Amino acid sequence: MDERVIGRSGQRASVVGLGTWQLGADWGDVDDQQALAVLDAAVESGVTFFDTADVYGDGRSEQTIAGFLRARPEPDIFVATKMGRRVDQIPENYVLDNFRAWNDRSRRNLGVDRLDLVQLHCPPTPVYSTDEVFDALDTLVEEERIAQYGVSVETCAEALTAIARPGVASVQIILNAFRMKPLLEVLPAAREAGVGIIARVPLASGLLSGKYTKDTVFPANDHRTYNRHGESFDQGETFSGVDYDSGVEAAVEFAGLAPEGYTPAQLALRWIIQQPGVTTVIPGARSPEQARANAAAAALPELSAATLTAIRDLYDRRIKDQVENRW
């Protein structure tokens, strides 16, 4: 699989990575055997980039990755984790002592002395403008606790603030065919600054897979049930902030744009891969079959100009007014 450089870091990541939120929690039940099978299928398909967080299953996702890599030390896997969501979301908690404590926990969970990449996990907006926060992150690099740092953001404005920071290696942002606003300023700014872009929620929480109907019922412990209106965290993380019923209707039209040989999910991933400035896209997977199909999108032919135009038209007609004024 093709690899791209992660911004200023010089490190490389497969163009399709693996998001591992679902291996920890919040997507229904995924047992340990399933989780390890997903990781194995992803690596066998050429994936070399895993994205996790200390809060996914209270460390379960990090620990699962560590167990997998102990059993399979031969693949060279780049692991990015996140920190900051284990405490009250106030700027005062984003200080060096907390960073060290969170870092120590993630290093134990992942079984490493130094973390490849640590991202601030969608912190309060003022954090991005606080010099002391980035001084503390620089200290973690100097102490060789982390190789580099980045941010995971909710809004384009937060992304642009972070990109201006000289030490930021990467920005993780929601980018998909139902969330196109980052194309306007964020991706061009990142390219100019040499900052990597990690595209998350690429399937709009599964909407773009074309598998769901208005009658689909998700488990009670799935955020697609309990966070549709932002009850537990930012609404934009669930179905990309799109109203579910109208999103299902738009997803039917989106699926009809898939060229021969593409699934709707692969169309969604291929669209992201072709956006200039994207380093890697990190779909999740609950089964080995999903992991393989996601990875296969990297080898599909490029989408035609006509298909790209049709996807943009769908977004402008059905989705844009729902999301662009919020994120």
C-alpha positions in Angstrom: 0.0 0.0 0.0 1.2 3.5 -0.7 2.6 5.4 2.2 2.7 9.2 2.8 4.9 11.3 5.1 3.2 12.5 8.3 3.8 16.2 8.0 6.9 17.6 9.7 7.8 14.3 11.4 9.4 12.6 8.4 7.6 9.4 9.5 5.4 7.5 7.1 1.9 6.1 7.3 -0.1 3.9 5.0 -2.6 6.0 3.1 -5.4 3.9 4.7 -4.8 3.4 8.4 -7.0 1.8 11.1 -9.0 3.7 13.6 -9.4 1.6 16.8 -12.1 3.5 18.8 -14.4 0.5 18.2 -11.9 -1.9 19.7 -12.2 -0.1 23.0 -15.8 1.0 23.4 -18.8 3.0 22.2 -19.6 0.9 19.1 -21.4 -2.0 20.6 -19.6 -5.1 21.8 -16.3 -6.2 20.2 -14.6 -9.1 22.0 -10.8 -9.6 22.3 -10.7 -12.3 19.6 -12.6 -10.0 17.2 -10.3 -7.1 18.0 -7.2 -9.1 17.3 -8.6 -10.5 14.1 -9.3 -6.9 12.9 -5.8 -5.8 13.6 -4.4 -8.9 11.9 -6.5 -8.4 8.8 -5.5 -4.7 8.6 -1.8 -5.5 8.8 -2.1 -8.3 6.2 -3.8 -5.8 3.9 -0.9 -3.3 4.1 -2.0 -1.0 6.9 0.9 0.4 8.9 -0.8 3.1 10.9 -3.0 2.6 13.9 -4.9 5.4 15.7 -6.1 5.0 19.3 -6.6 7.0 22.5 -6.1 6.5 26.2 -9.9 6.9 26.7 -11.0 4.2 24.3 -12.4 1.6 26.6 -10.4 3.2 29.4 -7.2 2.0 27.9 -8.5 -1.3 26.4 -7.8 -0.2 22.8 -4.2 0.7 23.6 -3.7 -2.6 25.5 -5.2 -4.6 22.7 -2.8 -3.0 20.2 0.1 -3.7 22.6 -0.8 -7.4 22.8 -1.1 -7.7 19.1 2.3 -6.1 18.5 3.9 -8.3 21.1 2.6 -11.4 19.3 3.5 -10.0 15.9 6.6 -7.9 16.3 7.7 -8.2 12.6 5.4 -5.5 11.1 6.6 -1.9 11.4 3.5 -0.3 12.7 3.2 3.4 13.6 0.9 3.9 16.5 -0.7 7.3 17.2 -2.6 7.8 20.5 -4.4 10.7 22.1 -4.7 12.2 25.6 -6.8 14.7 27.4 -10.3 13.3 27.7 -9.9 11.5 31.0 -10.5 14.7 33.0 -12.9 17.6 33.1 -12.7 19.5 29.9 -11.3 22.8 31.2 -8.2 24.5 29.9 -6.6 24.4 33.4 -6.2 20.6 33.2 -3.9 20.9 30.1 -0.6 21.2 32.0 2.7 19.4 32.0 2.2 17.4 35.2 -1.0 15.9 33.7 0.6 15.4 30.4 3.4 13.3 32.0 0.8 11.3 34.0 -1.3 10.6 30.9 1.8 9.8 28.9 3.1 7.4 31.5 -0.2 5.5 31.4 -0.3 5.3 27.6 3.3 4.1 27.5 2.4 1.4 30.0 -0.7 0.4 28.0 1.2 0.2 24.8 4.3 -1.3 26.3 6.8 1.2 24.8 9.3 3.7 26.2 8.5 6.4 23.7 5.2 7.0 21.9 5.3 7.5 18.1 2.7 10.3 18.1 0.5 11.8 20.8 -2.4 14.0 19.9 -4.4 16.4 22.1 -7.8 14.8 22.1 -10.3 17.5 21.0 -9.5 19.8 24.0 -11.3 23.0 24.9 -10.8 25.6 22.2 -8.7 28.0 24.3 -6.0 25.2 24.6 -5.0 25.7 21.0 -4.0 29.3 21.7 -2.1 28.6 25.0 1.7 28.8 24.6 2.3 26.9 27.8 0.4 23.9 26.4 2.8 23.6 23.5 5.8 24.3 25.7 4.7 21.3 27.7 4.4 19.2 24.6 7.9 20.3 23.5 9.1 19.2 27.0 7.7 15.7 26.4 9.6 15.5 23.2 12.8 16.7 24.9 12.3 14.1 27.6 12.0 11.4 24.9 8.6 10.4 26.2 7.1 11.1 22.7 8.6 11.3 19.3 6.2 14.0 18.1 2.8 15.6 18.8 -0.3 16.7 17.0 -3.9 17.6 17.7 -7.3 16.1 17.1 -9.8 18.9 16.5 -13.6 19.4 16.2 -13.6 22.6 14.1 -11.8 24.1 11.1 -10.9 27.2 13.2 -9.2 25.0 15.8 -7.2 23.2 13.0 -6.0 26.5 11.6 -4.8 27.7 15.0 -2.9 24.5 15.6 -1.3 24.4 12.1 0.3 27.8 12.9 2.2 26.1 15.8 5.7 25.2 14.7 5.9 21.9 16.6 2.6 20.4 15.5 3.3 17.4 13.2 -0.3 16.5 12.4 -3.9 17.5 12.6 -6.7 14.9 12.9 -10.0 16.2 11.6 -13.4 14.9 10.5 -13.3 14.8 6.7 -15.6 12.9 4.5 -18.1 13.3 1.6 -20.6 14.7 4.2 -18.0 17.1 5.8 -16.2 19.0 3.1 -15.4 22.3 4.9 -11.8 21.3 5.7 -11.1 21.4 1.9 -11.5 25.2 1.8 -8.8 26.3 4.2 -7.5 23.6 6.4 -5.9 21.2 3.9 -4.3 24.1 1.9 -2.9 25.6 5.1 -1.6 22.2 6.2 0.1 21.6 2.9 1.8 25.0 3.1 3.0 24.4 6.6 4.1 20.8 6.1 1.6 19.4 8.6 0.0 16.0 8.2 -3.7 15.5 7.9 -5.3 12.4 9.5 -8.9 12.1 8.2 -11.2 10.6 10.8 -14.9 9.6 10.7 -14.4 8.9 7.0 -17.7 7.0 6.6 -19.8 9.4 8.7 -20.2 6.8 11.4 -21.2 4.2 8.8 -23.8 6.4 7.0 -21.7 6.4 3.8 -21.4 2.6 3.8 -25.0 2.5 2.6 -25.9 -0.2 5.1 -28.4 1.6 7.2 -32.0 2.6 6.9 -34.3 4.8 8.9 -35.4 1.7 10.8 -31.9 0.6 11.8 -31.5 0.2 15.5 -28.1 0.5 17.1 -27.1 -1.1 20.4 -27.6 1.0 23.6 -23.9 1.2 24.2 -23.2 2.5 20.7 -22.7 6.3 20.4 -25.0 6.2 17.3 -27.8 5.6 19.8 -26.8 7.8 22.8 -25.0 10.7 21.1 -27.1 11.6 18.1 -27.7 15.1 19.5 -24.4 15.6 21.3 -25.6 14.3 24.7 -22.2 12.8 25.6 -19.6 14.6 23.4 -19.5 16.7 20.3 -22.4 15.9 18.0 -20.1 16.1 15.0 -18.5 12.8 16.0 -21.8 10.9 15.4 -22.9 10.7 11.8 -20.6 13.8 11.2 -23.3 15.9 12.8 -25.8 15.1 10.0 -29.4 14.5 10.9 -29.8 10.7 10.7 -32.9 10.5 8.6 -31.8 13.0 6.0 -28.3 11.4 6.1 -29.8 8.0 5.2 -31.5 9.5 2.2 -28.4 11.3 1.0 -26.4 8.1 1.5 -28.7 6.2 -0.9 -27.9 8.8 -3.5 -24.2 8.6 -2.7 -24.2 4.8 -3.1 -25.6 5.3 -6.6 -22.4 7.2 -7.5 -20.1 4.3 -6.9 -18.3 3.2 -10.0 -18.3 -0.5 -11.0 -16.1 -2.5 -8.6 -16.5 -0.1 -5.7 -18.6 -0.5 -2.6 -20.1 2.7 -1.2 -17.6 2.6 1.7 -14.7 2.3 -0.8 -16.1 5.2 -2.8 -16.1 7.3 0.4 -12.5 6.3 1.3 -11.2 6.8 -2.2 -12.7 10.3 -2.3 -10.7 11.2 0.8 -7.5 9.6 -0.4 -7.6 11.8 -3.5 -7.9 15.1 -1.6 -4.6 17.0 -1.8 -3.0 17.2 1.6 -4.5 14.1 3.2 -1.8 11.9 4.8 -3.9 9.0 5.9 -7.6 8.1 6.4 -8.5 6.0 9.5 -11.7 4.0 9.1 -12.7 1.7 11.9 -13.6 -1.9 11.4 -15.6 -4.4 13.5 -14.6 -7.4 11.4 -11.7 -8.7 9.4 -13.8 -8.4 6.3 -14.4 -4.7 6.9 -10.7 -4.1 7.5 -9.7 -5.8 4.3 -12.3 -4.0 2.2 -11.3 -0.6 3.7 -7.6 -1.2 2.9 -8.5 -2.3 -0.6 -9.8 1.2 -1.4 -6.2 2.3 -1.6 -5.6 0.2 -4.7 -8.8 1.2 -6.6 -8.6 3.4 -9.7 -8.8 7.1 -9.1 -12.3 8.6 -9.2 -13.1 10.5 -12.4 -13.7 14.2 -12.5 -17.4 13.5 -13.2 -17.7 11.4 -10.1 -16.0 14.0 -7.9 -18.3 16.7 -9.3 -21.4 14.5 -8.6 -20.3 14.0 -5.0 -19.7 17.7 -4.5 -23.2 18.4 -5.9 -24.8 16.0 -3.5 -23.0 17.6 -0.6 -24.0 21.1 -1.7 -27.7 20.1 -2.1 -28.3 17.9 0.9 -25.6 18.3 3.5 -23.7 21.6 3.5 -26.3 23.7 5.3 -26.5 21.2 8.1 -22.8 21.2 9.0 -20.7 24.1 7.6 -21.9 26.7 10.1 -21.0 24.5 13.1 -17.7 23.0 12.4 
